[in-house]
């Protein structure tokens, strides 16, 4: 299982733009010592062009919009009545952000769509117990929170949540995560045999357009957004290959 977990994490990492350019540079250095050095120069030039494209706001917007459009946002009122809200970890600590996962899960709960929130998985910046504490501070009864501290990735989010469903005899849930993560998360939860309605949040990508030459400049934030989108796309392909989605 740990080997598969390493593969699921390692494959997307190898395709990140920065890591890809590092691999190309290593290959170019090796080719420079052979009669194939001209091929190395072509590879290096192609890699630099690819890095420039990946770091442009217009490309980052296009890539993220592709993910977000797969499962568009829905109003809380239209969500089905369910047994539980499933809040996946990784929420941003800025509770004033309307796209924050914590706040969205709380909106679903307050709308009466489910009586319990499961917090599954987290990150080092904002661990699960802290998420639970924030929900309690915001008015959620502690008895209405279940915390899964064992999940290390989206696959384990789904498998561990399925076990909780079975233990409580639940039949359906509402899945809350970021819009770009939702395609992979929903596929993993469905593969685990769970019936969940997607409630994506954090949708903010404008349609890609050329408003000015600035849309074609290299931008650090755009490169980070491109990298995150590639992680989700390649992660979903990897999950399907492993039979996790």
N, C-alpha and C positions, 0 to 999 in steps of 0.2 A: 504493500500500500504506500509506504514511504517513497519507493522508487517511482511509482506512478505520480505521486504528489510532486516529486522533484521534476519529473518530465513535464507535468502540467504547468509548473512555474517556469521551467527553463526554456521551453520552446518559444513562448512569447518574448522572453527576455532577449533571446538571440536575434529577434527580428526588430528590436527597437532601433530607431535611426542612428542613435549615437553608437550603440554597440555594433551595428552593421558597418558603420564607417570605420570603426576601429579594426574590424575584421578585414575590411578591404585594404586598409593601410598596411596591415601585417602581410597580406598577400602581395601587395605592390612591392613591399620591401624585399620579399623573397624573390619575386620575379625580376627585380632590378639586378640581381646577381646572375641572371641567366640571359640567354639570347631572346627571351620573351619579354624583355623590358618594355617594349613598345605597347604590348598588350596591357602591361601594368599601368602605363600612363593613361590608356583608354579607360581602364577600370576606375582609376582614381578620379578622372574627370567626370565619368558617369555617376560615381558615388557622391561627388560634391554637388552635382546638379540635383540628384535625388534628395540630398540633405537640404538644399535650398528650398526645393518644392515642399518638403515636409514641414519646414519652419515658416511657411507663409500663412498668414491668417486665412486666406481664401481656401487653401487646401485643408487646413484644420477644421474650418467650418463645414466644408463639404463632407469630410470623413465623419465628423460627429453627427451631422444631420442625418446621414445614412443610418446610423445606429438609433438615433432618437425617433426617426420616422417609422421604425419597425413596430414600435408599440407606443402610439401617441398617448399623451396625457389625457386622463379622464377626470371629470369632476367627481368629488367625493360623493355627492348625492346619487350618482349613477352606479356606484359600486354595489355589489350584491351583499345581502346579509350573510355574515360568515361566523365561524366559530372563533376565529383568532386573527389578529394582525401580526404578520411576520416582518419584523424590522431587521434588515441585514446590517451588520456592522460597517464601519467606515464612514459614519456620518461626520460632517464637518462640525467643529466646535462652535461655529458662529450661529447661535440660536436665533439671531435676528434675520438670518437668510431665509426667505420664504421657500427656497428649494431644499432646505435642510431635511434630511430623512427623519430625524426625531420629530420635528414639528409636523411633518406630513403624516407620520404614523399617529401622532396625537390628534390631528384633525380627523382622521378616519375613526379613531376611537370615540372622540367627542360627538361625532355624527351618529353614533349608536350602531355602527356597522359590525362591531365585534366587541365582546366584553373583556378580552385579554390581549396583551401584546407580548409576543415572544421576541426577545433580542437574541439574534443568532450571529455569532462571530463578531469581530471588532478589529481594531488596529492599535498599535502602540501609543498613538497620540490620544486616542479617545476610547479606552477599553470598555468592555461591556458593563461592568459594575458602575462605572461613571455614567454611562448612558441611562442605566436604570435609576440612578440617583437623580439625574436631571429630569427624568419623567416624573418621578415622585415630587420633586420640587415644583414642577409645573402643574401638579394637581392630580396626577394619576395615582390611585390607591396602590400601595405596594403589593397587595394581594392580587392585583390585576397584571403583574409583571412576572414573566418567566424568563430566566436567563440561561442561555446555552453557552458555556464557557469553553467548550471543547473544540468547536469548529475552527479549522485553520484556513479553509478556503470555501469557495462556493459549493463545491461538491459535498463537503462535510456539513455545510449549512443545510443542504437539502436532506441528506441522510439522517442527520441528528434530529431535524425537525420532523421527519417522517416517523421516527421512533416516539417522539413526544405526541404526535397526532394519534398514533396507535394506542399509547398508554391512556389517553384521555377520551378516546372514541370520537375524535373530531372528524368531520367530513370535508370541510372547506375552509380556506383562509384567504387573506388579502396580502399580497406580497408587496412590500415597500422597499425600494432601492433606487439608486440613481437611474436616470433614463438610459444612459449608455451601458450600464451594467445589466439592465433588465433583460435583454435578449438571452444572454448566457444564463442568468439566474433563473428565469422562467423555464428555460429548457432543462436545466438541472433538476428543478423541483418537479417538473412533470415527469422526467425520467425516473425520479424516486417514487412515483406513483401518487403524488399529491395533486389535489384539485385546488388551484390557487388562481385568484384574479389579480392581474398586474395593476399596480398603482404607482407608476414611475413618477419621480420628482427630479428637480434640478434641471428641467428642460430650459435651455437658454440660448441655443445656437441659432443665429440669424441665417437666412438663406445666403449661400455664397454669392457674392457679386463683386464686380470690379468698380468700387466707388472712386478709387484713386490709386496711384502707384504705390501707396502705403500698404495696400492689400497684398502686394507682391514682395514686400520687404521681409527679411528674415527676422523673426520675433521669438524670443525665448518662451513666452507664454504659449504661442501657437505651437511650438515644437513639443512642449509638454502635453498639450491637448491632443496633438497628433499621436504621440507616444501612448497616451492613455487609451485612445480609440483603437489603435493597433493592438494593444494588449487585449482588449475585449474581443475584437474580431478574431485574432489568432487563438485566443483562449477558447472561444466557442468552437472553432475548428478542431482544436486539440481535444476538447471535451467530447465532441462527436466521434473522433478517432478512438478515444479510450472507452467509448460507450457510456459516458457520463451525461450525455445530452441527446 
